[in-house]
Amino acid sequence: MPDITVSLSNTSHATLIKLAETSGESMQTVLDKAIENYRRHVFLMQANQAFDALRQNQALWQEELAERGLWDQTMADGVVE
């Protein structure tokens, strides 16, 4: 992987150093984990916003509830895993 230079504020750089020292991991590993955690956070925020929008539309929300009811029936179909 090629080296890439990223600018950090002094505060972020100091925090990154402390986290790396505390965890015993490299700064790269700490950054990788932080970026992945932020990616997941953004994904969940977007999913929550989409779900909120769905609930605001009564027609679509009723369709969602009806579909859930259909899926719930599959749990009682007698098929053993």
N, C-alpha and C positions, 0 to 999 in steps of 0.2 A: 504494500500500500504506500503510495507516495506521501511524503510529509506535506502537511498543509498548515499554514500559519493562521492563527485566529487571535484577534485582539480581545483582551479581557480587561475589565476595570481592575484597579489595584485591589479593591475589596474582593472581587470574585477570584482573583489570582491567589490572594492570601487564604481565602476560604478553601479553595481547591488544594492548596498545599497542606493545610491543616487536616482536611478530610483524607487526603492520601496518607499522611503520616499516621493519623488515628486508625485508619482501616488497614494499613499495611499494604495497600494496593497502589498501583501506579496512578499517576494523574490521568493518564489515558483511560484506564479502567474506570476511574471515578467519573470522568466526563462521559464515557460511554453509558454507564449506568444512569447518570443524571439525564442524559438525552433520551434514553429509552423510557425512563419514568415520566418525563415531560410529554413524550409522544403518546403514552398511554393516557395521561391526564387530559390532553387535548382531545383524543379519541372519545373518551367518556363524556367530556363536556359537550362535544358535538352530538353524541348519541342522546344525551339528556335533553338537549335543545330540540332535536328531531322528535323525540318522544313527547316532549311538552307540546310541540306544534300539533302532533297527532291528536293528543287529548283535547286540544282546543277546537278541533273540527269534529263536531258531534257525529256526523254521518260516518266519517272514517273511523272514529273511535268505536262506534257500534259494530262496524265491520271487524275491527280488531278483536273485540270481545267475542263476537260470534265465532271467529276463527279459533280463538283460544278454546272455546267450548268444544269445537270439533276435535281439536288436538287432545283435550282432556279425555274425550271418549276413547281414544286409542289406548289409554292406560288400563282400561277395563276390557280389553279385547280377548283376554284369556291367554295371550301369547306369553310364554315364560322365557326369559332371557337365558 
